[in-house]
Amino acid sequence: MKHLLSILGCLMLISGCGGNGQESTAVQDVPVLRVDTLQVVLEIGVELGDSTNTFGAITSAVIDQRGRILVLDQVAACVKIYDRSGNYLQQLSRRGNGPGELGMPWGMFLMPDGRLMILDFGKRGFVVFNDSLQFIEEFGLWTQQPPLQGTPVSGNQYAAYKVDFDMVDETILINRRVALYSYGEEEWDLILWQDSLEVSMNDIIENPSMFFIDLLNPLIIGGSNSDRIYFSLKDSEEYRVTGWNPEGVEVLSISMDLAPVEKSAEEMAAESTYVTNYIGRMGGGGGISMEFEPDPFKDMVIGVDVGPDGNLWVRRGTMDTPFFDIFDTSGEHLHHVVFPQEGWSWSTSVSPEGILAWEEDPEQGYQVLYLLE
């Protein structure tokens, strides 16, 4: 199993810790707290028009320290740049195999000094631009699977979620890790979290959807250039967020007792259609017949990051609208924030520079990026 894509290709064909200084908060009954409402202050995106204001598939969006809005379009394999008034500034990169070009962009984040790190699955590493959006270098460090998520940490480090595979007889051993990496280095500096899954090809054939759920998107990590790395496993029964410092010491643990929430039949059908089509697009559209079967319950936590107020923003996955629990750095639950727009496929990007939102599967059939305040 040299690379995740080879496993996915086979699958598609077949389917035709505690630490010093820890502070812990466990909430049994969520108190009635203030609820603030996010308002749309800018919209970018139209159904038809020139390519500067249309999106094929937004897979990541961030606001940099200069106030520019950077939008990674996975279909177009480029980053579109706008100012805070929504004026188009430039396009960064294009699809290709040359230096600075993108093959299969998966996500992006900004290092503390403003470097833009674009995770490129096809190049098995990162394509890097400086804070003036000039190409610096690219490095494909991993002979197996490159990271699937990344978040900046202080200095020259970032945290990444990475999966590796080993074959033991007829069993596939899947090693999942969140670790700290130094820029440009293949080996991790420090493992923050890890576990292993054992599956057989029969397991994959019988339930290929769970393979994707457990592998591609089972957790979230966030940091936003702070001195902490935040982590949560996506789980339909447990609400838990862990914070580590750059030395790997657990300094925060937050939990809540919340009731599991089932997805509606309409949500299940929409998610199945969307992810089935997404898998087909990632596989090149080559006759993939797998139909994705979503988990019938909603994940408790689907986002963790540092917001414009310097507090921890934890997004609940159990609500019908984008809904955040706001905690201070000691874990005290301060208040809530809501973006009152219903829909199962909302994505949000929260950072000290601002808040962005978009629908992965919009009802109107085209994507719009929203700047929120």
N, C-alpha and C positions, 0 to 999 in steps of 0.2 A: 504494500500500500504506500507507494511513493508520494502520492499527492491526493488531497481531498477530491479534486475534480475527477480523478480516475475512479475513485470509489463511487462518486455520485453518478458518473457515466455508467458504470456497471449496474448500479442500483436502478437507474432509469430504464436501462435495457431490460433488466430482469422484471421490472414492474410494468413493461410494454404496455476558634482556638484562643483561647484567652491570652492576656499579656499584661505586663506591668502598666499601670496608669490607665487601665480600662474603666470607662464609665458606661453603665448600662441603664437603659430605660425600657421598662416593659409596661405597656398601657393596656389595661383590661377593658375599660370602658372609655372610649374616646370622648373627652370633654367637649362641650359646645364652645368652639373657638370662633374668632372673627374670620369671615370669609371675604377675601378681596377678589375683585373681578378684573381679569385682563381684558384690555380693549385693543382692537386692531387700529394701528396708526399708519400702516402701509401695506399695500398689496402689490405683488409682482407676479405676473403670469397671465397670459391670455390664451384663448382656444386656438385662434388663428392669427397669424402675423409673421413678422420676421423672426429669425431664430434667436434674437437677443432677448425676447420676452416669452418664449415658449419653452416648455420642459418636456423631455422624454420620460425621465423617471428620476426625481430628486431622491438621492440616497443619503445625503448629508448636507448640512448647512451650518455655517458659523459666522459670527461677527468678529472681525479682528480688532486689534488695539487702535487702528486708525479709523474705526467705525465703518469699514467696508463690509458689505454682506457678500459672502462667498458661498456659492451654491454648486454642489457637485451633482452633475447630471450623468447618471450611469449609462443611459442609452446613447447620449451624444459623446460620452467619454471626454468630458471637459469640465472646467470650473467657470461659471459665469459670475462676473464681479459687478456689484452695484454699489452706489453710494447710499447713504441713509435716507435719501429722498426718493430712492427707487430708480435713479438714473443709471443706465447701463454704462459701464466703464470699459470693460474688455473681456475677452475670452482667454482663459488660461488652458493651454494644452489642446490636444485632439487625439483621436484614436490612431494608434500606430505602435510600432515596435522600436522606433528610434528614441534617442535620448530626450527625456522630457515628455514623451508621448505616453498615452495611457492605453492599457490593454483591457483590463477588467477592473475598473475602480470600485472599491468596496466601501470606503469611508475615508475620513480625513480629520485631522485635528491640528491645532496650532501649538508649537513649542513656546516656552516663556519668552524667547527672543524674537518671536514673530515668524519663525520658519513654518511653512505649511507642509505638513506630512500627509501625502496622499497614499493610502494603502492600496496597492495594485495587486490583485490576486493573480493576474496573468504573469506579472513580472516577479512574483514571489517576494515582494518586499515593498519598499517605499520609493516614491518619486517626490523629490524635495525641492521647494522654492523658498527664496528668502522673503523678508518682509516687504520688499519692493516688487514681489511676485516675479522675480527673475529665477530661471532654472539654475539650481546648484548642482545636483547630482541625483543619481538613483542607485539604490543598492538592493539586490535580490539575494538575501543572505541564507534563505532557507531552502534546502534541497527537497524537504517535504512541504508540509502545509505552512504558509505564512500566517501571521496573526489575523484574527477575524475582527478584533476590536482593539482600539488603542485610546489612551487618554494621557495628556501631558502631566508630568510631575515637575517639581522644582528642579532647577539646574538643567542638566543635559540628559535627564532620564525621562522615560515614559513607561507606563504600565500597559501590558497587552494581554489579551486572551488568545491562547494558541492551543491547537489540537494536534496531537501526533498519533500515529498508528503503528501497531506491531501485530504480526501474525504469529500466533502460537497454536500449532496444529491447525484445527479447523475453526479456531476462535480468533476474532478480531479484538485486540485490546486497544481501547480508545483512551488516551491520556489527555485530560483537560487541565489546563493550568492558567492561572493569572500570575504573572511575574513582572518584576521590574527589569528593564533593559536600559543600557546606555546607548546613546545614539551611535549607529553604525556598527554595533556589536551583535554577533549572532547568538551567543550564549547569554542567558539571563544572569543578572546580578543577584537576584533574590526571588524565591518563590513565595508568593503571598497566599495562594490557595491552589489546591490540586485535588483531583480525584480520578478514578479510572472506571470505565465501563467495559464489560465484556459482552460481545454480541456474536452471534453466528450468522452466516449468510441466510439461514432459514429464518432467524429473527427478523432480518432486514426484509426478506421477501414477504413475510407475514404482516409486518407493520412498518413499511418504509417511512411513513409520516413521522413516527416517533424518532426515527434516526435523524431526521432533519431538525425536529424540535430540540432534541438533546444535544445536537452537535453545533448547529449554526448560530443559534440565538438563545442559549439557556440562561444567560446572566447579563448583567450590566455592570460596567465600571465607569467611574467618573472622577474628575479631579479638578479640571480647569486651572492648571498651573498653581494649585495650592500646595500646602505642605501635608496634604492627606490624599489617600486613595480610597474612594468609596466603592462598595461592592454589594451586590444583592443577587442571589439566585432567583430566577423567575420560578415562582411556585404558586400554585392555586390554593394552598392551604396555610402558608406561612409568610408573614410580613416581617422581614428582617433585613436590616442594613448594617454593614460592618465598615468601620473606618480604620485604616492603618496609617502610620507615619512612614516616611521613606526608609526607616530602619526595619520596617516589617513588624513593628509592635502594634498590637490592636489597641486603639485609643478610644473607640466608640462602638457601641452596640445598641441598636434601636430595634424594638419589636412592638407589634400590636396584635391584639386578638381581634381579628375581623372574620366575619362569616364568608365562606366561599360563595362565589357568584357564578351561576351558569350563564353561558352565552345563549342568546336567543337563536332560534332556527334561522332567522334572517342573517344574523352575524356569522353563524357557522357556514352558511352557504356562500356568503360574500367572501369570507376569508379563504375558504376552499378554492373558489374560483381564482382569486387573486394570486395565492401562493402557487397553485398549479401552473398558472401562466408565467409566474416569476421563475419557477424552476425550469420551465421550458425555455425561457429567454436566456437564462444562465447556461443552459446546455446547448445553446446555439439553435434551438428550434428544430432539432433533428428527429422528429417523430417520437417525442417522449409521450408516453401514455399514462404516466403515474398521476393519480388523482389524490391530492393532499387531503388528509383528514385531520382537522384541527383538534386540539385538546378541547373538550366540551366545557371546561371551566376557565375563567379569566385569571391571569397571573395577578398576584397581589401587588407587586412592585414592578414597574416597567421603565423607571428612569431614576437616576441619582446623579446630582451634580450641584455645583455651587452657583447660586444665582446672583443677580446684580446687587442684592443687599448683603452679600457675603455669607448668607446662611445656606444650609443644606436644603435643597429642593428634592423631595422624594415624590415621584409621580405614581399614583395608584392606577392599577390596571382594571380595577373592579368598577369604576364609575363610567357612566354613559358619556361624560365629557372629560376633556383633559383636566385633571384635578391633582393638586400638589399639597402635600403636608410639608410645612416649613419648620425646620428644627434649627436651633442654634448649635454652636460647636460642642456644647456639653450634652446635647441630646434632648434639650427641653423643647417640647412641642409648642410652637409659638402661635401659629395661625394656619389658615388654609388659603390657597389661591386657586381660582377656577377660570378656565376659558370656556364660556358657555356655548359650545358648539358640539352637537352630538355627532357621533360617527365612530365606527369601530377602528378605523385605520389612521387616526391622527398620530403624527410624529411631532416631537418637540425637541428643540435645541436650547438648553438653558446654560447661560454662562455669565460671568461678571459683566460682559459687554452688552448683554441684551438677551431677548427671548424671541425665538422664531418658531413657527408652526406650519405644517403642511399636511395634507391628506395623501397617503400612499395610494388609496383607491377612491378618488373623489367621485361623488355622484354625478357631477356635471361632465365628467369624462376628460377633464384636463386639470393639471395641477396649478395651484396658486400658492405662493409663499407669502406668509403673513408675518409682519413685524408687530410684536405685542408690547404693551406697556401697562 
